[in-house]
Amino acid sequence: QVQLVESGGGLVQAGGSLRLSCAASRSIDTLNVIHWYRQGPGNQRREWVAALTKLGNTTYAASVKDRFILSRDNAKNSVYLQMNSLKPEDTAVYYCRTFPGDWGQGTQVTVSS
């Protein structure tokens, strides 16, 4: 089972940008779809954010469409989530995962107003 590790989170002001990384323990070409999810503060329900297929197709939640961009680097077995025009409501722990698979530790993103 592949292991995915998230990184790149941090504290940013509203309107700023961050790039999250999702590093896989094996070639991402073997993974049909890699998803990003997030869970806001106060143990909110985990929310689907975006997905990238092995063919390169991307889909985004309405709340992040036109602000977030997925990309991949096959040589580094990594997928990236470029987050632009960040809003305080984007504050959350962000996770990447595939199915089957487990939830990782996530990476914290905090957007200050």
C-alpha positions as CSV (number, residue, x, y, z in Angstrom):
1,Q,0.0,0.0,0.0
2,V,1.4,3.4,-1.0
3,Q,2.3,5.9,1.7
4,L,1.7,9.6,1.0
5,V,3.3,12.4,3.0
6,E,2.0,15.9,3.0
7,S,4.2,19.0,3.5
8,G,4.4,22.7,2.7
9,G,1.8,24.1,5.1
10,G,2.3,27.3,7.1
11,L,0.9,30.6,8.1
12,V,0.0,33.1,5.4
13,Q,-2.0,36.3,5.2
14,A,-5.2,36.4,3.3
15,G,-4.5,36.9,-0.4
16,G,-1.2,35.0,-0.2
17,S,-0.1,31.7,-1.7
18,L,1.2,28.4,-0.6
19,R,2.3,25.2,-2.4
20,L,1.6,21.9,-0.7
21,S,3.4,18.8,-1.6
22,C,2.3,15.2,-1.5
23,A,5.2,12.7,-1.8
24,A,4.5,9.1,-2.6
25,S,6.5,6.0,-1.5
26,R,6.3,4.7,-5.1
27,S,5.7,5.9,-8.6
28,I,2.6,8.0,-8.8
29,D,2.0,6.5,-12.3
30,T,0.6,3.5,-10.5
31,L,-2.0,5.6,-8.7
32,N,-5.3,6.1,-10.6
33,V,-6.3,9.2,-8.6
34,I,-4.7,11.3,-5.9
35,H,-7.1,13.4,-3.9
36,W,-6.7,16.4,-1.6
37,Y,-9.0,16.8,1.4
38,R,-9.0,19.3,4.2
39,Q,-10.4,19.5,7.7
40,G,-11.1,22.8,9.2
41,P,-10.7,23.8,12.9
42,G,-13.0,22.5,15.6
43,N,-13.0,19.0,14.2
44,Q,-15.1,20.0,11.2
45,R,-16.1,17.4,8.7
46,R,-13.3,16.5,6.3
47,E,-14.0,18.2,2.9
48,W,-12.8,17.0,-0.5
49,V,-10.8,19.7,-2.3
50,A,-9.4,18.4,-5.5
51,A,-8.3,15.4,-7.5
52,L,-5.7,14.5,-10.1
53,T,-5.9,11.4,-12.3
54,K,-3.0,9.5,-13.7
55,L,-4.0,10.8,-17.1
56,G,-3.6,14.3,-15.9
57,N,-7.3,15.3,-15.5
58,T,-8.1,17.6,-12.6
59,T,-11.3,18.4,-10.7
60,Y,-11.8,20.9,-8.0
61,A,-14.4,21.8,-5.3
62,A,-16.4,24.9,-6.2
63,S,-14.9,26.6,-3.1
64,V,-11.4,26.4,-4.5
65,K,-11.9,26.3,-8.2
66,D,-9.9,29.0,-10.1
67,R,-7.7,29.5,-7.0
68,F,-6.1,26.2,-6.5
69,I,-4.0,24.3,-9.1
70,L,-2.9,20.7,-9.1
71,S,0.3,19.5,-10.8
72,R,2.6,16.6,-10.7
73,D,6.3,15.7,-11.0
74,N,6.6,12.0,-11.9
75,A,10.4,12.1,-11.4
76,K,9.9,13.1,-7.8
77,N,6.8,10.9,-7.2
78,S,5.0,14.0,-6.1
79,V,1.8,15.9,-6.6
80,Y,1.5,19.6,-5.7
81,L,-1.4,21.8,-4.7
82,Q,-0.7,25.4,-5.5
83,M,-3.1,27.5,-3.5
84,N,-3.5,31.2,-4.5
85,S,-5.7,34.0,-3.2
86,L,-6.0,32.3,0.1
87,K,-8.9,33.1,2.4
88,P,-9.3,32.6,6.1
89,E,-11.9,30.0,5.4
90,D,-9.1,27.9,3.7
91,T,-7.6,27.4,7.1
92,A,-7.4,23.6,7.7
93,V,-5.3,20.6,7.9
94,Y,-4.7,19.4,4.3
95,Y,-4.4,15.7,3.4
96,C,-3.6,13.9,0.2
97,R,-4.6,10.3,-0.2
98,T,-5.5,7.6,-2.7
99,F,-7.8,4.7,-2.5
100,P,-7.1,2.2,-1.1
101,G,-5.0,4.0,1.4
102,D,-4.8,5.6,4.8
103,W,-5.0,9.1,6.1
104,G,-1.6,10.7,6.7
105,Q,-0.6,13.3,9.2
106,G,-1.6,16.2,7.0
107,T,-0.1,19.6,6.8
108,Q,-1.6,22.7,8.6
109,V,-2.5,25.7,6.6
110,T,-3.5,28.8,8.5
111,V,-4.7,31.9,6.7
112,S,-4.9,35.1,8.8
113,S,-7.2,38.0,7.9
